[in-house]
Amino acid sequence: MTAERIDDRIRYDVSGGIARITLARPPVNALDLAMVRGVIAALNRAAADDAVRAAVIASAVAKRFCAGLDIVTLAGRSPNEIRTLVHELYVGLFDAQCQLGKPTIAAVNGAARGGGMTLAVSCDIVLAGESATFGYPEIDLGVLPAIHFVHLPRIIGRHRAFELLFTGRPFDAKQAAALGLVNRVVADAELEAEAIKLAGGFAAKPEAAMRAGRAAFMRQIDRDYRRGIVEAVEDFCEIIATEAAQARLRAFAEKSRAK
């Protein structure tokens, strides 16, 4: 087994043909630019390693998969800084997943919100622990869950997607499975083992067929998706630059720092 850190918040290890990419930024795995780039670097590392046949993205933080973008550091950033971060999360992550050539599995062990949802659904399969929760709280901060406008209606239908995206309400793992957002729900204690088992099954398949098959699959589901997420970057950046959105972000950041 090989193990290393991509940066201080991303652990990367390979065992049995499976790359494990582990988020390790307590308390909630909030995403800043370095962390997003760390995930992308880990995926690129797995793509370049012929010994890797599948990858699992998981969290080392108890009851937290990923809270989404780091609002505390996002407040007050310049438009260019925000655009760079969102472009990496939307487009850079998608491109890394497309070019990986190997199946990816998200093991969601707790709360996944906003950008954490982006990270999870970028994978080919999403497993959820029974205590996992999901949600799109961006609207309550005066910003947009823009990338989810692109894919969520395709997965669960227009009307159900609108409700989740514009109420911002959280929902549990069972509802996520019923909606088709996760493949299945497993016991919390068995989540990582189940993800590794599933990845191991993929790793045992004929390599050339898996690589070619996944590439063909990604081409078919892509269609206009990449263009849509590029437009989503601009939608997000346009609204976050408004004074109303910045005021809400500053208030959230100040409240968070006071805790």
C-alpha positions as CSV (number, residue, x, y, z in Angstrom):
1,M,0.0,0.0,0.0
2,T,1.2,3.5,-0.8
3,A,0.0,6.5,1.2
4,E,0.7,10.2,1.0
5,R,-0.9,13.7,1.4
6,I,-1.7,15.7,-1.7
7,D,-1.8,18.7,0.6
8,D,-2.6,19.1,4.3
9,R,-6.3,18.3,3.8
10,I,-6.3,15.5,1.2
11,R,-5.0,12.0,1.9
12,Y,-4.2,9.7,-0.9
13,D,-3.5,6.0,-0.7
14,V,-3.5,3.0,-3.0
15,S,-4.2,-0.6,-2.1
16,G,-5.5,-3.5,-4.1
17,G,-5.8,-1.4,-7.2
18,I,-8.1,1.1,-5.5
19,A,-7.1,4.8,-4.9
20,R,-8.7,6.2,-1.7
21,I,-9.0,10.0,-1.8
22,T,-9.9,11.2,1.7
23,L,-11.1,14.7,2.7
24,A,-9.5,15.6,6.0
25,R,-10.2,19.3,6.8
26,P,-12.1,19.5,10.1
27,P,-14.5,20.5,11.2
28,V,-16.7,20.2,8.1
29,N,-14.3,19.7,5.0
30,A,-15.2,23.2,3.7
31,L,-13.8,23.7,0.2
32,D,-11.3,26.4,-0.6
33,L,-9.3,26.7,-3.8
34,A,-6.4,24.6,-2.5
35,M,-8.7,21.8,-1.4
36,V,-10.6,21.7,-4.7
37,R,-7.3,21.6,-6.5
38,G,-6.1,18.8,-4.1
39,V,-9.0,16.6,-5.0
40,I,-8.4,17.2,-8.7
41,A,-4.7,16.5,-8.3
42,A,-5.6,13.2,-6.5
43,L,-7.9,12.2,-9.4
44,N,-5.1,13.1,-11.9
45,R,-2.7,11.0,-9.8
46,A,-5.1,8.0,-10.0
47,A,-5.5,8.5,-13.7
48,A,-1.8,8.4,-14.3
49,D,-1.2,5.3,-12.2
50,D,-1.6,2.0,-14.1
51,A,-1.9,0.1,-10.8
52,V,-5.1,2.0,-10.0
53,R,-8.3,0.5,-11.4
54,A,-11.0,2.4,-9.4
55,A,-11.2,5.3,-6.9
56,V,-13.2,6.1,-3.7
57,I,-13.7,9.6,-2.4
58,A,-14.5,9.6,1.3
59,S,-14.2,11.8,4.5
60,A,-12.0,11.4,7.6
61,V,-14.3,13.8,9.5
62,A,-17.0,12.1,11.5
63,K,-20.5,12.9,10.4
64,R,-19.3,15.3,7.8
65,F,-18.7,14.5,4.1
66,C,-18.3,18.1,2.8
67,A,-20.1,21.3,3.8
68,G,-19.5,22.9,0.4
69,L,-17.6,26.1,-0.3
70,D,-15.7,27.8,2.5
71,I,-18.0,30.8,3.0
72,V,-15.7,32.3,5.7
73,T,-12.8,32.6,3.2
74,L,-15.2,33.3,0.2
75,A,-16.6,36.5,1.7
76,G,-14.8,39.5,0.5
77,R,-12.8,37.7,-2.2
78,S,-12.3,39.5,-5.6
79,P,-14.5,38.4,-8.5
80,N,-11.5,36.8,-10.2
81,E,-10.7,34.8,-7.1
82,I,-14.3,33.6,-6.8
83,R,-14.4,32.7,-10.6
84,T,-11.2,30.7,-10.3
85,L,-12.5,28.7,-7.4
86,V,-16.0,28.0,-8.9
87,H,-14.4,27.2,-12.3
88,E,-12.2,24.6,-10.7
89,L,-15.0,23.1,-8.7
90,Y,-17.5,22.9,-11.6
91,V,-15.3,22.5,-14.7
92,G,-12.0,21.3,-13.4
93,L,-13.5,18.6,-11.3
94,F,-15.7,17.5,-14.2
95,D,-12.8,17.3,-16.6
96,A,-10.7,15.3,-14.1
97,Q,-13.5,12.8,-13.6
98,C,-14.1,12.5,-17.4
99,Q,-10.4,11.9,-18.1
100,L,-9.9,9.5,-15.2
101,G,-10.7,6.4,-17.2
102,K,-11.7,4.5,-14.1
103,P,-14.8,4.3,-12.0
104,T,-15.2,6.6,-9.0
105,I,-17.4,6.0,-5.9
106,A,-18.4,8.7,-3.4
107,A,-18.9,7.3,0.2
108,V,-21.0,10.0,1.9
109,N,-20.7,9.5,5.6
110,G,-22.6,12.5,6.9
111,A,-23.7,16.0,5.9
112,A,-23.2,16.9,2.2
113,R,-24.2,20.4,1.2
114,G,-23.7,22.6,-1.8
115,G,-20.2,22.1,-3.2
116,G,-20.1,18.8,-1.2
117,M,-23.0,17.7,-3.4
118,T,-21.1,18.7,-6.4
119,L,-18.2,16.6,-5.3
120,A,-20.4,13.6,-4.6
121,V,-22.4,13.6,-7.8
122,S,-19.3,14.1,-9.9
123,C,-18.6,10.4,-9.1
124,D,-20.0,7.5,-11.1
125,I,-21.7,5.9,-8.0
126,V,-22.8,7.5,-4.7
127,L,-23.1,5.4,-1.6
128,A,-24.7,7.0,1.5
129,G,-24.4,6.0,5.2
130,E,-27.8,5.8,6.8
131,S,-27.2,9.0,8.8
132,A,-26.1,11.0,5.8
133,T,-28.0,14.2,4.9
134,F,-28.0,16.3,1.8
135,G,-29.1,19.7,0.7
136,Y,-28.6,22.9,-1.4
137,P,-28.5,25.8,1.1
138,E,-27.0,28.3,-1.3
139,I,-30.3,30.2,-1.9
140,D,-30.5,31.1,1.8
141,L,-27.1,32.8,1.5
142,G,-28.3,34.8,-1.5
143,V,-26.2,32.8,-4.0
144,L,-27.1,30.0,-6.5
145,P,-26.5,26.3,-6.5
146,A,-25.9,26.9,-10.2
147,I,-24.3,23.6,-11.3
148,H,-27.2,21.7,-9.8
149,F,-29.5,23.5,-12.1
150,V,-27.7,21.6,-14.9
151,H,-27.9,18.1,-13.6
152,L,-30.5,17.8,-10.9
153,P,-33.6,18.1,-13.1
154,R,-32.2,15.4,-15.3
155,I,-31.8,13.0,-12.4
156,I,-35.0,13.6,-10.4
157,G,-37.3,15.7,-12.6
158,R,-38.0,19.4,-13.0
159,H,-40.5,19.9,-10.2
160,R,-38.8,17.9,-7.5
161,A,-35.5,19.6,-8.4
162,F,-37.0,23.0,-8.1
163,E,-38.4,22.3,-4.7
164,L,-35.0,21.1,-3.3
165,L,-33.0,23.9,-5.0
166,F,-35.2,26.8,-4.0
167,T,-36.3,25.7,-0.5
168,G,-32.7,24.8,0.5
169,R,-34.2,22.2,2.9
170,P,-32.0,19.3,4.0
171,F,-33.1,15.7,3.2
172,D,-32.0,12.3,4.5
173,A,-30.3,9.4,2.8
174,K,-33.5,7.4,2.3
175,Q,-35.1,10.3,0.4
176,A,-31.9,10.8,-1.6
177,A,-32.0,7.1,-2.6
178,A,-35.7,7.3,-3.5
179,L,-35.0,10.3,-5.7
180,G,-32.2,8.5,-7.5
181,L,-29.5,10.8,-6.1
182,V,-27.6,8.0,-4.4
183,N,-27.3,4.4,-5.5
184,R,-28.1,2.9,-2.1
185,V,-28.0,3.4,1.6
186,V,-25.8,1.3,3.9
187,A,-25.1,1.1,7.6
188,D,-22.7,3.9,8.7
189,A,-20.3,1.3,10.1
190,E,-20.2,-0.5,6.8
191,L,-20.0,2.4,4.4
192,E,-16.3,2.5,3.7
193,A,-16.0,-1.3,3.5
194,E,-18.9,-1.4,1.1
195,A,-17.4,1.3,-1.1
196,I,-14.0,-0.5,-1.2
197,K,-15.8,-3.8,-2.0
198,L,-17.7,-2.2,-4.9
199,A,-14.5,-0.6,-6.1
200,G,-12.7,-3.9,-5.9
201,G,-15.4,-5.5,-8.1
202,F,-14.8,-2.8,-10.7
203,A,-11.0,-3.3,-10.4
204,A,-11.4,-7.0,-11.2
205,K,-13.1,-6.3,-14.6
206,P,-11.2,-6.3,-17.9
207,E,-9.2,-3.1,-17.8
208,A,-9.5,-2.2,-21.5
209,A,-13.3,-2.8,-21.6
210,M,-13.8,-0.7,-18.4
211,R,-11.7,2.2,-19.7
212,A,-13.3,2.2,-23.2
213,G,-16.8,1.6,-21.7
214,R,-16.5,4.4,-19.2
215,A,-15.2,6.8,-21.9
216,A,-18.2,5.9,-24.2
217,F,-20.6,6.3,-21.2
218,M,-19.2,9.7,-20.4
219,R,-19.5,10.9,-24.0
220,Q,-23.2,9.8,-24.1
221,I,-24.1,11.5,-20.8
222,D,-22.0,14.6,-21.5
223,R,-23.9,16.0,-24.5
224,D,-24.4,19.7,-23.5
225,Y,-23.5,19.1,-19.8
226,R,-20.0,20.7,-20.0
227,R,-21.4,23.8,-21.8
228,G,-24.0,24.0,-19.1
229,I,-21.6,23.9,-16.2
230,V,-19.4,26.6,-17.9
231,E,-22.5,28.8,-18.0
232,A,-23.2,27.9,-14.4
233,V,-19.9,29.4,-13.4
234,E,-21.0,32.7,-14.8
235,D,-24.4,32.4,-13.2
236,F,-22.8,31.8,-9.8
237,C,-20.3,34.6,-10.2
238,E,-22.8,37.2,-11.4
239,I,-25.1,36.8,-8.3
240,I,-22.3,36.4,-5.7
241,A,-20.8,39.8,-6.8
242,T,-24.0,41.6,-5.8
243,E,-24.0,43.6,-2.6
244,A,-26.9,41.7,-1.2
245,A,-25.1,38.4,-1.6
246,Q,-21.9,39.8,-0.2
247,A,-23.7,41.2,2.8
248,R,-25.2,37.7,3.6
249,L,-21.8,36.1,3.1
250,R,-20.2,38.6,5.5
251,A,-22.9,38.0,8.1
252,F,-22.5,34.2,7.8
253,A,-18.7,34.5,8.0
254,E,-18.8,36.8,11.1
255,K,-21.3,34.4,12.8
256,S,-19.0,31.4,12.1
257,R,-15.9,33.2,13.4
258,A,-17.7,34.1,16.6
259,K,-18.5,30.4,17.4
